[in-house]
Amino acid sequence: MSFRNFFKAISFSLFIATAIPAVSSAAPNPASFTTPSDSTAAETETVARITKRVYEIQSMDKTNLSSAEKKALKKELKEMKQQAGDLNQRVYLSVGAIIIIILLLILIL
């Protein structure tokens, strides 16, 4: 076995060793699966409710509110932002991760 083939085998095994745990942790919990139509309808309803409430808060006259009421509105907006973020179940790759994957693929092939 030449040094180049040995290096390819080692880099491929390191790639597999790091990729498999990353994929398994990114997978959703199988117990939380619902039918697509149910989750889409529920998500759409939640997004519509959050959007409507945000527009209501934006259109309010906040000059007459007390500081406690303003804090309550801020807290409500933060909670709605958290809910909207929880609806987003995408997997993001950083630029560095993409570069590393490309370099490993170049080395392997």
C-alpha positions as CSV (number, residue, x, y, z in Angstrom):
1,M,0.0,0.0,0.0
2,S,1.5,3.3,-1.0
3,F,1.7,6.3,1.2
4,R,-1.0,8.1,-0.9
5,N,-3.5,5.3,-0.6
6,F,-2.7,5.0,3.1
7,F,-3.3,8.8,3.6
8,K,-6.6,8.5,1.6
9,A,-7.8,5.6,3.8
10,I,-6.9,7.5,7.0
11,S,-8.6,10.7,5.9
12,F,-11.7,8.8,4.8
13,S,-11.9,7.0,8.2
14,L,-11.5,10.3,10.1
15,F,-14.2,11.8,8.0
16,I,-16.6,8.9,8.6
17,A,-15.7,9.0,12.3
18,T,-16.7,12.7,12.6
19,A,-19.6,12.7,10.2
20,I,-21.6,9.8,11.7
21,P,-22.0,11.4,15.2
22,A,-22.8,14.8,13.6
23,V,-25.6,13.3,11.5
24,S,-27.0,11.3,14.3
25,S,-27.2,14.3,16.6
26,A,-28.9,16.4,13.9
27,A,-31.6,13.8,13.3
28,P,-34.9,14.7,15.0
29,N,-36.4,12.5,17.8
30,P,-38.4,9.7,16.1
31,A,-41.0,9.8,18.9
32,S,-41.9,13.4,18.1
33,F,-42.9,12.6,14.4
34,T,-46.4,13.7,13.4
35,T,-48.1,13.5,10.1
36,P,-47.0,16.2,7.7
37,S,-50.5,17.7,7.3
38,D,-51.0,18.0,11.0
39,S,-47.6,19.7,11.6
40,T,-48.0,22.0,8.7
41,A,-51.4,23.2,9.7
42,A,-50.3,23.6,13.3
43,E,-47.2,25.5,12.3
44,T,-49.1,27.7,9.9
45,E,-51.6,28.5,12.6
46,T,-48.9,29.3,15.1
47,V,-47.0,31.5,12.7
48,A,-50.2,33.4,11.8
49,R,-51.0,33.9,15.5
50,I,-47.5,35.2,16.2
51,T,-47.5,37.5,13.2
52,K,-50.8,38.9,14.1
53,R,-49.8,39.6,17.7
54,V,-46.5,41.2,16.6
55,Y,-48.4,43.6,14.3
56,E,-50.8,44.4,17.1
57,I,-47.9,45.3,19.4
58,Q,-46.2,47.4,16.7
59,S,-49.3,49.4,16.1
60,M,-49.9,50.1,19.8
61,D,-49.2,53.5,21.3
62,K,-46.5,52.6,23.8
63,T,-46.0,56.1,25.1
64,N,-48.9,55.8,27.6
65,L,-47.7,52.4,29.0
66,S,-46.0,52.0,32.3
67,S,-42.6,50.5,32.6
68,A,-44.0,47.2,33.9
69,E,-46.3,46.9,30.9
70,K,-43.5,47.7,28.5
71,K,-41.4,44.9,30.2
72,A,-44.3,42.5,29.8
73,L,-44.6,43.3,26.1
74,K,-40.8,42.8,25.7
75,K,-41.1,39.5,27.5
76,E,-44.0,38.4,25.3
77,L,-42.1,39.4,22.2
78,K,-39.1,37.4,23.3
79,E,-41.3,34.3,24.0
80,M,-42.9,34.6,20.6
81,K,-39.4,34.9,19.0
82,Q,-38.4,31.7,20.8
83,Q,-41.5,29.9,19.6
84,A,-40.8,31.1,16.0
85,G,-37.2,29.9,16.3
86,D,-38.4,26.5,17.5
87,L,-40.5,26.1,14.4
88,N,-37.4,26.4,12.3
89,Q,-35.9,22.9,12.2
90,R,-33.2,23.3,9.6
91,V,-29.6,22.2,9.8
92,Y,-27.1,24.9,9.1
93,L,-23.5,24.4,8.0
94,S,-20.9,27.0,8.6
95,V,-18.5,28.2,5.9
96,G,-15.6,26.5,7.7
97,A,-17.4,23.2,7.8
98,I,-18.2,23.3,4.1
99,I,-14.6,24.1,3.3
100,I,-13.4,21.2,5.5
101,I,-15.9,18.8,3.8
102,I,-14.7,20.0,0.3
103,L,-11.1,19.6,1.2
104,L,-11.7,16.1,2.5
105,L,-13.6,15.1,-0.6
106,I,-10.7,16.4,-2.7
107,L,-8.2,14.4,-0.7
108,I,-10.4,11.3,-0.9
109,L,-11.0,11.5,-4.6
